Amino acid sequence: MNGPARDDTADRSTETPDTDVAAAALLRTSTAVRERSRQLLHRARDGRSAWFTVHYDALGAAADVVVETTRGRYPDGAIPFHSRWRHFEAGGVDRLGSLRDALPPADSPDHTRALIDVVLVSVLLDAGAGPEWSYREESTGQVLTRSEGLGVASWAAFTAGLFSDDAAQPLRVDAAGLRAVTVESLGSAFQVSPTNALTGLEGRVELLRRLGDVLADEPTVFGPDGRPGALFDHLTAGGRATVSAAEILSAVLTHLGPIWPSDNRIGGVPLGDCWAHRAVTGPGLTAGWVPFHKLSQWLTYSLLEPLLWAGIEVTGLDELTGLPEYRNGGLFLDTGVLVLRDPDWADVEWEVGDQIVIEWRALTVALLDEIAELVRDRLGTDAATMPLACVLEGGTWAAGRVLAGRLRNGLPPLSIRSTGTVF
């Protein structure tokens, strides 16, 4: 289990976060995600994980699979960001072009606000659909499943005005519209039926309604109507033309963090997609916590393009981490980089907060950084021209899906009970 030179990064804060708020703030950073994940990778590499062994001799072969997948998907080398916008392009349909035609001019802030509205809600609805669900797009007749199906279904629900409280302005999302969403209305929009079950439907509805509450509670950020698209105004206040990826993620976690229905808390402060692991160290009250913020980072990746389209420069893309979900994680299990200590664990249905799942996600985050370097080297590029967002898209996520399809008819290598809010 020899690997690259050890990098025992620890939390670099100079002050111990000894209050609930300070500890939560430290855990709401991509730096904490990366550092805590590396802790668990180093520990597993040293043979101290109860769940996995790490085999770096397989990492090169895994990188070869990613490179082959990337070249097949993007033979011209023009790899876009890994984001929700790729799912909106499912089946080669220009849904964005049709929406743009119905929106205010592209140089209008209202245009960008609407694009943020639709992608934000769609990301929140992008948890695992389950193997039985599909969506038939009425305008094209295409039948789509999993992430693409969820993306197109949420797009159609947005264009139909499901998330707007103003019938005269259907192409927007607002607090009142979100609060009015029910299991029945979202289920109808997603074509759910006894023979077309969608995993975690109730959890998705609860998440949207909580979003409505959060938007309404912060009019200084989201405006009097509580629109997600007002994040554009917040991030570019004062005429700013440059924003960092870390600032986008911070805004998402600070202002949307309360929507996550997690029992994970420090004192009275909810932590969201952040989980307790007894082997993780850190200063003060942050000890024992591993943050991931998967959907928040997925949202941040998905906000990059609307901002760029609006002429905003986004810096520091690689401050974000890889996404700890079952396609990226499956890549490492299916290529033998990670091996379960007990093969029978693959037949167990695990909970999101179980130690094995926390470790799998953390190892995935840390290994994505390492495989990215190998992929870039094989493609003759670097981080400046192929940031992690492009490695994921090219890439690791698609390769994980291909392997799952080949080995298990698309199912992930570990079974995790979905609540509709994490995976």
PyMOL commands that set and color helices and strands:
alter all, ss='L'
color gray80, all
select helices_A, chain A and resi 20-27+30-45+56-73+84-88+90-92+95-102+109-124+146-159+175-179+183-189+201-217+219-222+228-235+237-239+245-259+284-286+294-309+317-319+326-334+343-347+355-379+388-408
alter helices_A, ss='H'
color red, helices_A
select strands_A, chain A and resi 52-54+134-136+143-145+242-244+265-266+269-270+274-276+289-291+313-315+338-340+349-350+415-416
alter strands_A, ss='S'
color yellow, strands_A
deselect
rebuild
show_as cartoon
